[in-house]
Amino acid sequence: MQATPRTLGTAACLVLLLAASAATALGPAEEGRRVYLRENCYACHGGRSGGGMGPNFRSERPEAGDLGEVVREGAEGGMPAYPTLTAADIANLGAYFRTLRTTSEPTFTHWWETVPTQ
């Protein structure tokens, strides 16, 4: 089979699309921030995880093992259970919490955008 200009053009477009989608993929901390906002965690824990009705995660980060248990089962004092979150969601939340108070902390608020702009 001989390559034609059309097949080469199609292949080039496919490569560019794949490269663009890889460049826009978010890392675990950003995906954790997305989960944090999507599930309305900020309502109790604050927009930047600084606390409110719920604990301040900027000062005292939750332990990885405790995070999964509390998120899935809830806790006394008002923390609701989120049994539908996946293990990846919970791991990403942990990654987000580890970035708090660092220069790599994601701060976007437009969680619904594929690549958040704000």
N, CA and C atoms as a LAMMPS dump frame, in Angstrom:
ITEM: TIMESTEP
0
ITEM: NUMBER OF ATOMS
354
ITEM: BOX BOUNDS ff ff ff
-5.0000000000000000e+02 5.0000000000000000e+02
-5.0000000000000000e+02 5.0000000000000000e+02
-5.0000000000000000e+02 5.0000000000000000e+02
ITEM: ATOMS id mol type element x y z
1 1 1 N 0.845 -1.171 0
2 1 2 C 0 0 0
3 1 3 C 0.891 1.236 0
4 2 1 N 0.628 2.113 -0.911
5 2 2 C 1.437 3.319 -1.047
6 2 3 C 0.735 4.478 -0.343
7 3 1 N 1.51 5.269 0.413
8 3 2 C 0.963 6.427 1.113
9 3 3 C 0.639 7.516 0.104
10 4 1 N -0.536 8.09 0.254
11 4 2 C -0.948 9.202 -0.6
12 4 3 C -0.974 10.462 0.238
13 5 1 N -1.008 11.62 -0.404
14 5 2 C -1.1 12.865 0.379
15 5 3 C -2.294 12.864 1.327
16 6 1 N -3.391 12.275 0.914
17 6 2 C -4.592 12.248 1.762
18 6 3 C -4.371 11.398 3.005
19 7 1 N -3.799 10.193 2.853
20 7 2 C -3.566 9.342 4.02
21 7 3 C -2.509 9.935 4.928
22 8 1 N -1.51 10.593 4.345
23 8 2 C -0.5 11.243 5.172
24 8 3 C -1.11 12.411 5.948
25 9 1 N -1.985 13.16 5.311
26 9 2 C -2.658 14.279 5.984
27 9 3 C -3.544 13.789 7.117
28 10 1 N -4.264 12.711 6.884
29 10 2 C -5.124 12.139 7.919
30 10 3 C -4.292 11.649 9.096
31 11 1 N -3.191 11.001 8.806
32 11 2 C -2.309 10.51 9.871
33 11 3 C -1.727 11.668 10.662
34 12 1 N -1.338 12.732 9.984
35 12 2 C -0.774 13.901 10.669
36 12 3 C -1.812 14.539 11.584
37 13 1 N -3.046 14.637 11.132
38 13 2 C -4.123 15.203 11.971
39 13 3 C -4.356 14.337 13.201
40 14 1 N -4.342 13.033 13.034
41 14 2 C -4.54 12.129 14.155
42 14 3 C -3.425 12.283 15.188
43 15 1 N -2.2 12.384 14.735
44 15 2 C -1.064 12.574 15.644
45 15 3 C -1.217 13.885 16.404
46 16 1 N -1.605 14.954 15.734
47 16 2 C -1.793 16.252 16.394
48 16 3 C -2.911 16.197 17.431
49 17 1 N -4.002 15.52 17.099
50 17 2 C -5.104 15.387 18.061
51 17 3 C -4.673 14.607 19.3
52 18 1 N -3.95 13.532 19.107
53 18 2 C -3.467 12.742 20.242
54 18 3 C -2.506 13.551 21.098
55 19 1 N -1.631 14.302 20.473
56 19 2 C -0.68 15.128 21.217
57 19 3 C -1.413 16.208 21.999
58 20 1 N -2.42 16.81 21.403
59 20 2 C -3.181 17.864 22.081
60 20 3 C -3.936 17.307 23.273
61 21 1 N -4.522 16.122 23.131
62 21 2 C -5.265 15.556 24.259
63 21 3 C -4.324 15.151 25.386
64 22 1 N -3.143 14.685 25.074
65 22 2 C -2.171 14.335 26.111
66 22 3 C -1.705 15.58 26.838
67 23 1 N -1.557 16.686 26.117
68 23 2 C -1.088 17.926 26.726
69 23 3 C -2.135 18.527 27.656
70 24 1 N -3.416 18.207 27.431
71 24 2 C -4.473 18.785 28.246
72 24 3 C -4.896 17.883 29.399
73 25 1 N -4.306 16.704 29.51
74 25 2 C -4.651 15.802 30.602
75 25 3 C -4.201 16.413 31.93
76 26 1 N -5.053 16.3 32.921
77 26 2 C -4.728 16.821 34.245
78 26 3 C -4.029 15.748 35.062
79 27 1 N -3.18 16.165 35.969
80 27 2 C -2.501 15.254 36.867
81 27 3 C -3.394 14.879 38.042
82 28 1 N -2.925 13.991 38.907
83 28 2 C -3.732 13.549 40.046
84 28 3 C -4.171 14.687 40.971
85 29 1 N -3.31 15.647 41.255
86 29 2 C -3.689 16.744 42.154
87 29 3 C -4.792 17.593 41.54
88 30 1 N -4.7 17.859 40.245
89 30 2 C -5.731 18.641 39.572
90 30 3 C -7.045 17.876 39.519
91 31 1 N -6.948 16.574 39.251
92 31 2 C -8.17 15.757 39.255
93 31 3 C -8.771 15.695 40.66
94 32 1 N -7.907 15.669 41.682
95 32 2 C -8.406 15.704 43.061
96 32 3 C -9.114 17.008 43.367
97 33 1 N -8.56 18.116 42.882
98 33 2 C -9.224 19.417 43.051
99 33 3 C -10.578 19.398 42.357
100 34 1 N -10.635 18.782 41.171
101 34 2 C -11.896 18.672 40.434
102 34 3 C -12.931 17.889 41.268
103 35 1 N -12.527 16.765 41.848
104 35 2 C -13.437 15.969 42.693
105 35 3 C -13.892 16.808 43.884
106 36 1 N -12.95 17.498 44.518
107 36 2 C -13.238 18.341 45.692
108 36 3 C -14.324 19.366 45.366
109 37 1 N -14.22 19.987 44.219
110 37 2 C -15.21 20.998 43.824
111 37 3 C -16.511 20.354 43.347
112 38 1 N -16.4 19.312 42.535
113 38 2 C -17.58 18.646 41.978
114 38 3 C -18.487 18.086 43.076
115 39 1 N -17.88 17.542 44.128
116 39 2 C -18.665 16.93 45.204
117 39 3 C -19.034 17.926 46.303
118 40 1 N -18.739 19.201 46.068
119 40 2 C -19.093 20.288 46.993
120 40 3 C -18.419 20.198 48.354
121 41 1 N -17.233 19.635 48.401
122 41 2 C -16.476 19.558 49.652
123 41 3 C -16.198 20.95 50.215
124 42 1 N -16.065 21.923 49.311
125 42 2 C -15.758 23.294 49.719
126 42 3 C -16.846 23.912 50.585
127 43 1 N -18.061 23.395 50.505
128 43 2 C -19.153 23.957 51.309
129 43 3 C -18.846 23.861 52.804
130 44 1 N -18.19 22.807 53.21
131 44 2 C -17.836 22.631 54.623
132 44 3 C -16.349 22.874 54.904
133 45 1 N -15.497 22.563 53.935
134 45 2 C -14.048 22.637 54.156
135 45 3 C -13.402 23.883 53.566
136 46 1 N -14.197 24.741 52.928
137 46 2 C -13.669 25.973 52.355
138 46 3 C -13.181 25.801 50.934
139 47 1 N -13.229 26.89 50.174
140 47 2 C -12.85 26.857 48.768
141 47 3 C -11.419 26.446 48.52
142 48 1 N -10.528 26.782 49.44
143 48 2 C -9.12 26.391 49.302
144 48 3 C -8.735 25.414 50.411
145 49 1 N -9.707 24.705 50.938
146 49 2 C -9.525 23.658 51.945
147 49 3 C -9.051 24.188 53.283
148 50 1 N -9.382 25.449 53.567
149 50 2 C -8.939 26.073 54.808
150 50 3 C -9.893 25.912 55.976
151 51 1 N -10.925 25.121 55.811
152 51 2 C -11.841 24.862 56.92
153 51 3 C -13.065 25.765 56.892
154 52 1 N -13.952 25.461 57.769
155 52 2 C -15.235 26.129 57.914
156 52 3 C -15.987 25.314 58.936
157 53 1 N -17.111 24.75 58.525
158 53 2 C -17.803 23.806 59.408
159 53 3 C -16.982 22.533 59.557
160 54 1 N -16.222 22.196 58.51
161 54 2 C -15.388 21 58.514
162 54 3 C -13.938 21.352 58.796
163 55 1 N -13.106 20.344 58.98
164 55 2 C -11.697 20.572 59.308
165 55 3 C -10.932 21.354 58.24
166 56 1 N -9.876 21.994 58.689
167 56 2 C -8.946 22.735 57.846
168 56 3 C -7.877 21.761 57.362
169 57 1 N -7.859 21.475 56.058
170 57 2 C -6.869 20.548 55.509
171 57 3 C -5.562 21.238 55.148
172 58 1 N -5.548 22.55 55.157
173 58 2 C -4.313 23.274 54.851
174 58 3 C -3.327 23.161 56.011
175 59 1 N -3.859 23.098 57.226
176 59 2 C -3.001 22.996 58.407
177 59 3 C -2.709 21.556 58.781
178 60 1 N -3.709 20.72 58.652
179 60 2 C -3.558 19.306 59.041
180 60 3 C -4.133 18.428 57.946
181 61 1 N -3.268 17.889 57.119
182 61 2 C -3.715 17.06 56.001
183 61 3 C -4.185 15.702 56.509
184 62 1 N -5.261 15.184 55.909
185 62 2 C -5.73 13.859 56.331
186 62 3 C -4.765 12.761 55.899
187 63 1 N -4.699 11.722 56.696
188 63 2 C -3.88 10.55 56.363
189 63 3 C -4.555 9.793 55.217
190 64 1 N -3.761 9.206 54.345
191 64 2 C -4.288 8.515 53.16
192 64 3 C -5.291 7.422 53.535
193 65 1 N -4.967 6.584 54.522
194 65 2 C -5.872 5.512 54.926
195 65 3 C -7.159 6.037 55.531
196 66 1 N -7.037 7.076 56.341
197 66 2 C -8.22 7.674 56.958
198 66 3 C -9.11 8.33 55.914
199 67 1 N -8.508 8.921 54.914
200 67 2 C -9.255 9.633 53.887
201 67 3 C -10.259 8.719 53.2
202 68 1 N -9.805 7.564 52.759
203 68 2 C -10.696 6.627 52.075
204 68 3 C -11.848 6.175 52.949
205 69 1 N -11.555 5.861 54.187
206 69 2 C -12.596 5.39 55.102
207 69 3 C -13.626 6.483 55.377
208 70 1 N -13.158 7.677 55.686
209 70 2 C -14.081 8.769 56.02
210 70 3 C -14.89 9.192 54.799
211 71 1 N -14.267 9.249 53.638
212 71 2 C -14.994 9.65 52.435
213 71 3 C -16.067 8.618 52.096
214 72 1 N -15.726 7.355 52.164
215 72 2 C -16.7 6.312 51.801
216 72 3 C -17.805 6.129 52.843
217 73 1 N -17.453 6.256 54.14
218 73 2 C -18.412 5.946 55.194
219 73 3 C -18.982 7.159 55.905
220 74 1 N -18.356 8.319 55.741
221 74 2 C -18.795 9.501 56.483
222 74 3 C -18.228 9.464 57.892
223 75 1 N -18.572 10.475 58.68
224 75 2 C -18.078 10.544 60.055
225 75 3 C -19.086 11.285 60.916
226 76 1 N -19.039 10.995 62.202
227 76 2 C -19.916 11.698 63.144
228 76 3 C -19.619 13.185 63.092
229 77 1 N -20.622 13.969 63.326
230 77 2 C -20.42 15.411 63.342
231 77 3 C -20.789 16.082 62.034
232 78 1 N -21.284 15.316 61.062
233 78 2 C -21.777 15.949 59.856
234 78 3 C -21.166 15.54 58.538
235 79 1 N -20.038 14.82 58.546
236 79 2 C -19.423 14.43 57.279
237 79 3 C -20.271 13.356 56.618
238 80 1 N -20.869 13.676 55.442
239 80 2 C -21.683 12.662 54.756
240 80 3 C -20.802 11.611 54.086
241 81 1 N -21.389 10.479 53.8
242 81 2 C -20.685 9.413 53.088
243 81 3 C -20.752 9.671 51.586
244 82 1 N -19.7 9.321 50.897
245 82 2 C -19.631 9.403 49.434
246 82 3 C -19.248 8.029 48.895
247 83 1 N -20.168 7.053 48.996
248 83 2 C -19.834 5.677 48.622
249 83 3 C -19.621 5.47 47.123
250 84 1 N -20.042 6.417 46.293
251 84 2 C -19.901 6.227 44.851
252 84 3 C -18.564 6.73 44.303
253 85 1 N -17.764 7.393 45.136
254 85 2 C -16.45 7.822 44.654
255 85 3 C -15.564 6.61 44.431
256 86 1 N -14.802 6.658 43.38
257 86 2 C -13.923 5.533 43.04
258 86 3 C -12.629 5.61 43.842
259 87 1 N -11.88 4.533 43.812
260 87 2 C -10.564 4.527 44.462
261 87 3 C -9.662 5.579 43.827
262 88 1 N -9.784 5.764 42.516
263 88 2 C -8.989 6.794 41.835
264 88 3 C -9.386 8.187 42.303
265 89 1 N -10.695 8.428 42.491
266 89 2 C -11.152 9.726 43.003
267 89 3 C -10.534 10.018 44.369
268 90 1 N -10.549 9.017 45.232
269 90 2 C -10.027 9.192 46.593
270 90 3 C -8.51 9.39 46.563
271 91 1 N -7.821 8.623 45.725
272 91 2 C -6.367 8.806 45.587
273 91 3 C -6.053 10.203 45.058
274 92 1 N -6.856 10.683 44.118
275 92 2 C -6.65 12.025 43.572
276 92 3 C -6.931 13.098 44.618
277 93 1 N -7.935 12.879 45.464
278 93 2 C -8.169 13.819 46.567
279 93 3 C -6.938 13.897 47.466
280 94 1 N -6.378 12.746 47.776
281 94 2 C -5.161 12.715 48.591
282 94 3 C -4.022 13.47 47.922
283 95 1 N -3.887 13.301 46.61
284 95 2 C -2.838 14.023 45.87
285 95 3 C -3.081 15.521 45.94
286 96 1 N -4.339 15.927 45.826
287 96 2 C -4.673 17.359 45.945
288 96 3 C -4.303 17.873 47.329
289 97 1 N -4.683 17.149 48.37
290 97 2 C -4.392 17.602 49.739
291 97 3 C -2.883 17.717 49.977
292 98 1 N -2.089 16.837 49.368
293 98 2 C -0.636 16.908 49.544
294 98 3 C -0.029 18.156 48.9
295 99 1 N -0.739 18.768 47.955
296 99 2 C -0.205 19.976 47.312
297 99 3 C -0.579 21.255 48.05
298 100 1 N -1.469 21.161 49.028
299 100 2 C -1.902 22.374 49.722
300 100 3 C -0.713 23.088 50.341
301 101 1 N -0.702 24.393 50.207
302 101 2 C 0.356 25.262 50.727
303 101 3 C 1.697 25.033 50.035
304 102 1 N 1.637 24.561 48.787
305 102 2 C 2.849 24.424 47.973
306 102 3 C 2.635 25.232 46.692
307 103 1 N 3.692 25.417 45.941
308 103 2 C 3.569 26.156 44.683
309 103 3 C 2.839 25.369 43.605
310 104 1 N 2.674 24.067 43.785
311 104 2 C 1.975 23.257 42.789
312 104 3 C 0.495 23.055 43.119
313 105 1 N -0.001 23.733 44.14
314 105 2 C -1.411 23.604 44.525
315 105 3 C -2.322 24.132 43.415
316 106 1 N -3.23 23.302 42.895
317 106 2 C -4.184 23.8 41.906
318 106 3 C -5.243 24.665 42.602
319 107 1 N -5.612 25.765 41.977
320 107 2 C -6.577 26.689 42.596
321 107 3 C -7.752 27.001 41.688
322 108 1 N -7.896 26.293 40.584
323 108 2 C -8.988 26.601 39.662
324 108 3 C -10.345 26.367 40.318
325 109 1 N -11.368 27.033 39.784
326 109 2 C -12.729 26.871 40.288
327 109 3 C -13.679 26.327 39.227
328 110 1 N -13.295 26.375 37.96
329 110 2 C -14.166 25.896 36.878
330 110 3 C -13.93 24.402 36.639
331 111 1 N -14.353 23.579 37.58
332 111 2 C -14.076 22.156 37.545
333 111 3 C -14.745 21.457 36.358
334 112 1 N -15.797 22.027 35.81
335 112 2 C -16.553 21.398 34.73
336 112 3 C -15.853 21.519 33.378
337 113 1 N -14.86 22.391 33.266
338 113 2 C -14.138 22.533 32.006
339 113 3 C -13.104 21.415 31.872
340 114 1 N -12.904 20.929 30.657
341 114 2 C -11.933 19.861 30.427
342 114 3 C -10.566 20.266 30.96
343 115 1 N -10.14 21.465 30.616
344 115 2 C -8.921 22.044 31.165
345 115 3 C -9.35 23.341 31.834
346 116 1 N -9.483 23.331 33.149
347 116 2 C -9.987 24.522 33.848
348 116 3 C -9.155 25.769 33.566
349 117 1 N -9.869 26.855 33.252
350 117 2 C -9.187 28.121 32.932
351 117 3 C -9.094 29.044 34.147
352 118 1 N -9.907 28.814 35.123
353 118 2 C -9.914 29.682 36.306
354 118 3 C -10.042 28.841 37.55
